[in-house]
């Protein structure tokens, strides 16, 4: 016990992940190259991402391409 706190009781603080533009483009390209919906799901699971990431990144890229 140190200062009234047990070492096992340390607080874990979640950290929000950030992704580079290069990584986002790479994932969107890989997803667009998928032939089956299950392949997109496998990609997202492999990378630890959610479909909302892909949706947001596609919108971001679409906005960049329109400019």
Backbone torsions as a table, in degrees:
resi	resn	phi	psi	omega
1	UNK	NA	130.8	-179.5
2	UNK	-130.4	118.6	-178.8
3	UNK	54.8	35.8	176.7
4	UNK	79.2	7.1	-179.7
5	UNK	-122.0	130.9	175.8
6	UNK	-74.7	143.1	-179.1
7	UNK	-57.2	-31.6	-179.3
8	UNK	-72.6	-14.8	-175.4
9	UNK	-95.6	22.7	179.6
10	UNK	-67.4	145.0	-176.6
11	UNK	-83.0	131.9	177.1
12	UNK	-100.9	124.8	-178.7
13	UNK	-106.0	124.3	179.6
14	UNK	-69.8	140.7	178.7
15	UNK	-116.9	128.9	178.7
16	UNK	-71.6	132.2	179.2
17	UNK	-78.8	149.6	174.2
18	UNK	-124.5	149.5	-175.1
19	UNK	-126.2	139.0	178.6
20	UNK	-75.3	159.0	177.5
21	UNK	-61.5	-37.2	179.1
22	UNK	-61.6	-45.4	179.4
23	UNK	-63.0	-44.0	179.4
24	UNK	-59.5	-46.7	178.7
25	UNK	-60.7	-41.7	-179.8
26	UNK	-61.1	-45.8	-178.3
27	UNK	-67.4	-41.3	178.9
28	UNK	-62.9	-42.7	178.1
29	UNK	-62.2	-44.8	179.1
30	UNK	-61.6	-42.7	-179.9
31	UNK	-65.1	-40.6	179.5
32	UNK	-66.4	-26.0	179.9
33	UNK	-81.9	-12.0	-179.6
34	UNK	-68.0	138.0	-178.9
35	UNK	-89.8	-31.6	-176.7
36	UNK	-118.8	146.5	176.7
37	UNK	-56.6	-33.1	-179.6
38	UNK	-65.4	-27.7	177.8
39	UNK	-69.0	-36.7	177.3
40	UNK	-64.8	-43.8	177.9
41	UNK	-59.6	-41.7	178.7
42	UNK	-63.9	-40.9	177.6
43	UNK	-60.6	-48.1	-179.0
44	UNK	-62.6	-41.8	177.9
45	UNK	-64.0	-44.2	-179.4
46	UNK	-58.7	-39.4	-177.2
47	UNK	-89.8	-6.5	-179.0
48	UNK	70.7	36.6	-176.9
49	UNK	-113.0	167.0	174.9
50	UNK	-110.3	157.7	179.0
51	UNK	-60.6	-28.1	178.8
52	UNK	-65.4	-31.5	174.7
53	UNK	-59.5	-49.3	-177.5
54	UNK	-61.4	-43.5	179.3
55	UNK	-61.1	-47.3	-179.6
56	UNK	-63.1	-44.6	-178.0
57	UNK	-66.8	-36.7	176.7
58	UNK	-62.8	-42.0	178.4
59	UNK	-64.0	-42.3	178.0
60	UNK	-60.0	-46.7	-179.0
61	UNK	-66.9	-38.1	177.9
62	UNK	-61.6	-40.8	177.5
63	UNK	-63.9	-37.6	178.4
64	UNK	-67.9	-38.5	-177.0
65	UNK	-72.1	-27.7	-179.8
66	UNK	-74.4	-25.0	-176.0
67	UNK	-71.8	NA	NA
